[in-house]
Amino acid sequence: MNSAPVLKTAWTWEEWQASRAARRAAADRVAPSELRRRESSSDRRLRAAFKGERGPAFGHGAGGRVAGGR
């Protein structure tokens, strides 16, 4: 009989980043990549915490994504 494949449960940071990039690329093929709501009831708190933005930067130095971009 065939045995079930072993589920990997320990990941290095680099492995996790690579798998996350692959999942994000697959998701981008079937759905828009809108990352944030335009506004919410928490805007005042978020903008105070993130220098006028609603969350941390998603630019090239922060994970390779740009908010609202592809």
One Martini backbone bead per residue (centre of mass of N, CA, C, O) as a GRO file, in nm:
protein
   70
    1MET     BB    1   0.101   0.034   0.013
    2ASN     BB    2   0.046   0.359   0.040
    3SER     BB    3   0.195   0.624   0.185
    4ALA     BB    4   0.174   0.899   0.347
    5PRO     BB    5   0.278   1.199   0.347
    6VAL     BB    6   0.481   1.406   0.510
    7LEU     BB    7   0.433   1.668   0.719
    8LYS     BB    8   0.558   1.974   0.731
    9THR     BB    9   0.661   2.161   1.050
   10ALA     BB   10   0.953   2.271   0.972
   11TRP     BB   11   1.075   2.610   0.924
   12THR     BB   12   1.239   2.831   0.765
   13TRP     BB   13   1.239   3.149   0.677
   14GLU     BB   14   1.307   3.100   0.375
   15GLU     BB   15   1.094   2.882   0.323
   16TRP     BB   16   0.852   3.051   0.400
   17GLN     BB   17   0.893   3.279   0.193
   18ALA     BB   18   0.879   3.098  -0.059
   19SER     BB   19   0.594   2.980  -0.004
   20ARG     BB   20   0.449   3.253   0.011
   21ALA     BB   21   0.515   3.347  -0.276
   22ALA     BB   22   0.371   3.110  -0.415
   23ARG     BB   23   0.088   3.161  -0.296
   24ARG     BB   24   0.060   3.453  -0.400
   25ALA     BB   25   0.089   3.391  -0.702
   26ALA     BB   26  -0.156   3.204  -0.718
   27ALA     BB   27  -0.365   3.414  -0.614
   28ASP     BB   28  -0.312   3.634  -0.839
   29ARG     BB   29  -0.440   3.456  -1.073
   30VAL     BB   30  -0.755   3.461  -0.924
   31ALA     BB   31  -0.701   3.741  -0.765
   32PRO     BB   32  -0.688   4.021  -0.630
   33SER     BB   33  -0.422   4.233  -0.461
   34GLU     BB   34  -0.581   4.351  -0.233
   35LEU     BB   35  -0.467   4.441   0.099
   36ARG     BB   36  -0.659   4.692   0.170
   37ARG     BB   37  -0.856   4.888   0.309
   38ARG     BB   38  -0.955   5.213   0.277
   39GLU     BB   39  -1.130   5.186   0.549
   40SER     BB   40  -1.177   5.234   0.914
   41SER     BB   41  -1.234   5.248   1.259
   42SER     BB   42  -0.892   5.232   1.298
   43ASP     BB   43  -0.737   5.468   1.161
   44ARG     BB   44  -0.625   5.644   1.390
   45ARG     BB   45  -0.451   5.423   1.523
   46LEU     BB   46  -0.289   5.333   1.276
   47ARG     BB   47  -0.165   5.610   1.192
   48ALA     BB   48  -0.013   5.650   1.461
   49ALA     BB   49   0.162   5.376   1.434
   50PHE     BB   50   0.231   5.431   1.088
   51LYS     BB   51   0.302   5.719   0.986
   52GLY     BB   52   0.001   5.770   0.837
   53GLU     BB   53  -0.061   5.481   0.802
   54ARG     BB   54  -0.248   5.164   0.808
   55GLY     BB   55   0.045   5.028   0.781
   56PRO     BB   56   0.289   4.861   0.686
   57ALA     BB   57   0.516   4.837   0.458
   58PHE     BB   58   0.523   4.687   0.103
   59GLY     BB   59   0.781   4.726  -0.010
   60HIS     BB   60   1.086   4.616  -0.123
   61GLY     BB   61   1.203   4.630   0.190
   62ALA     BB   62   0.901   4.475   0.280
   63GLY     BB   63   0.860   4.193   0.084
   64GLY     BB   64   0.792   4.306  -0.231
   65ARG     BB   65   0.534   4.481  -0.180
   66VAL     BB   66   0.263   4.681  -0.299
   67ALA     BB   67   0.011   4.853  -0.220
   68GLY     BB   68  -0.226   4.761  -0.466
   69GLY     BB   69  -0.033   4.586  -0.619
   70ARG     BB   70   0.148   4.342  -0.847
   0.00000   0.00000   0.00000
